[in-house]
Amino acid sequence: MKAATGVNAPERKRMGMVPLFDPEEGTTILSPDGKGPGYWKGACSALYDDETGKFYLYYRIRSPRPMRGGECRIAESTDGIHFSDVWFAKKEEFSTTSIERSALVKCLDGKWRLYISYVDPADNRCRTDLLEANDPKSFRPETRRKVLTAEDINGEGVKDPVVFIIGGMYYMILSYATKPVVQDEDKLDVMHNTADVYNTGVCKSSTGLAISHDGVSFKWLGDVFAPTECGWDSYAARIGTIVYTPPVFTAFYDGSADVSENYEERTGIAISYNMRDFERLTYDGPVLVSPYGSGSLRYIDVVPFEDELFYYYEMVRSDGSHELRLNRVKR
């Protein structure tokens, strides 16, 4: 465990900052099912529930094409380190070619929701639905309800939700594929035929926001964090989680320079005071990278627990596969 000291020091006029970690010092939580590029375990969503005294972790299992995101699972733990699976679903249960990152949330009424994203079989564009249950073991894919589709946001895909309840309002941050600047029919065909618009280079990956009073019906507010014009995060800027250190919301985001780095994003930081206007702190390069291969470190989620921050993240290994790791930092 790496403890950061002196990050916040009001006497030095330093406030509202989040301590970071050394990726190499993390603990492996889940290893991929194979070696080499395309084998991943990650894209997680984590939380701690004080009523059950357990950590809960959603994660996605991916294999090389043509399999892609073939399965998702939920695991539980009493220490946040050693997890046991309690639920799973396969992509066939959603009639999809790939399951993506999803958000596990315990709602204000005690119900559990899984906001799950996957490739819509109707148009090959990513969408986000919700499942609801009394506990994380009881989600049933056949009961899913629509939250947002590509058509709803006038985009080419909407996925990877992250959900927070702030002041009683549900805030959903999502990765969305923007409309191409030039509406070229050949390019549109390429996007739709691949069922993976983010990997075509035709449009960019940006971050949008939707809000809801009940966590079911969401209003799309549009873009809140876009790629830069040029630089290390000029192709993708996908916010993966938020840490609140009053009065600052610190966002960890996945960035890439072009389509060749799709799937191998690295982590940057941005801040906001209202969850709508974000200012990036990492213009010159990512702040967290893997020491191996592509340097990919992405899909961070953070669980504040007692006097620590539990950082869960997906990181590339020396063989090109991705594993799920944990790093605990004193806050």
HUQUIJO-V513360 format. One record per backbone hydrogen bond with DSSP energy under -1.0 kcal/mol. CO is the residue of the C=O (numbers start at 0). NH is the residue of the N-H. If there is no record, write none. Layout:
# HUQUIJO-V513360
co=CO nh=NH
co=CO nh=NH
This chain:
# HUQUIJO-V513360
co=8 nh=11
co=8 nh=13
co=9 nh=12
co=13 nh=8
co=21 nh=24
co=22 nh=25
co=26 nh=325
co=29 nh=323
co=35 nh=38
co=38 nh=321
co=39 nh=61
co=41 nh=59
co=44 nh=57
co=46 nh=55
co=48 nh=52
co=48 nh=53
co=53 nh=48
co=54 nh=76
co=55 nh=46
co=56 nh=74
co=57 nh=44
co=58 nh=72
co=59 nh=41
co=60 nh=70
co=61 nh=39
co=62 nh=67
co=63 nh=66
co=67 nh=62
co=67 nh=69
co=68 nh=98
co=69 nh=90
co=70 nh=60
co=71 nh=88
co=72 nh=58
co=73 nh=85
co=73 nh=86
co=74 nh=56
co=75 nh=83
co=76 nh=54
co=83 nh=75
co=86 nh=73
co=88 nh=71
co=89 nh=92
co=90 nh=93
co=90 nh=95
co=97 nh=118
co=102 nh=114
co=104 nh=112
co=106 nh=109
co=110 nh=106
co=111 nh=132
co=112 nh=104
co=113 nh=115
co=113 nh=130
co=114 nh=102
co=115 nh=128
co=116 nh=99
co=117 nh=126
co=119 nh=123
co=124 nh=119
co=125 nh=157
co=126 nh=117
co=127 nh=146
co=127 nh=147
co=128 nh=115
co=129 nh=144
co=130 nh=113
co=132 nh=111
co=134 nh=137
co=139 nh=142
co=140 nh=143
co=144 nh=129
co=147 nh=127
co=148 nh=152
co=149 nh=154
co=156 nh=176
co=158 nh=174
co=161 nh=172
co=163 nh=170
co=165 nh=168
co=168 nh=165
co=169 nh=211
co=170 nh=163
co=171 nh=209
co=172 nh=161
co=173 nh=207
co=174 nh=158
co=175 nh=205
co=176 nh=155
co=181 nh=183
co=183 nh=187
co=184 nh=188
co=185 nh=189
co=186 nh=190
co=187 nh=191
co=188 nh=192
co=189 nh=193
co=195 nh=198
co=196 nh=199
co=203 nh=177
co=204 nh=236
co=205 nh=175
co=206 nh=223
co=206 nh=224
co=207 nh=173
co=208 nh=220
co=209 nh=171
co=210 nh=218
co=211 nh=169
co=218 nh=210
co=221 nh=208
co=224 nh=206
co=230 nh=233
co=232 nh=227
co=234 nh=204
co=235 nh=255
co=237 nh=253
co=240 nh=251
co=242 nh=249
co=244 nh=247
co=247 nh=244
co=248 nh=271
co=249 nh=242
co=250 nh=269
co=251 nh=239
co=251 nh=240
co=252 nh=267
co=253 nh=237
co=254 nh=265
co=255 nh=234
co=255 nh=235
co=257 nh=260
co=258 nh=261
co=260 nh=263
co=264 nh=296
co=265 nh=254
co=266 nh=286
co=266 nh=287
co=267 nh=252
co=268 nh=280
co=269 nh=250
co=270 nh=278
co=271 nh=248
co=278 nh=270
co=287 nh=266
co=291 nh=294
co=294 nh=289
co=295 nh=315
co=297 nh=313
co=300 nh=311
co=302 nh=309
co=304 nh=307
co=306 nh=330
co=307 nh=304
co=308 nh=328
co=309 nh=302
co=310 nh=326
co=311 nh=300
co=312 nh=324
co=313 nh=297
co=314 nh=322
co=316 nh=319
co=320 nh=316
co=322 nh=314
co=323 nh=28
co=323 nh=29
co=324 nh=312
co=325 nh=26
co=326 nh=310
co=328 nh=308
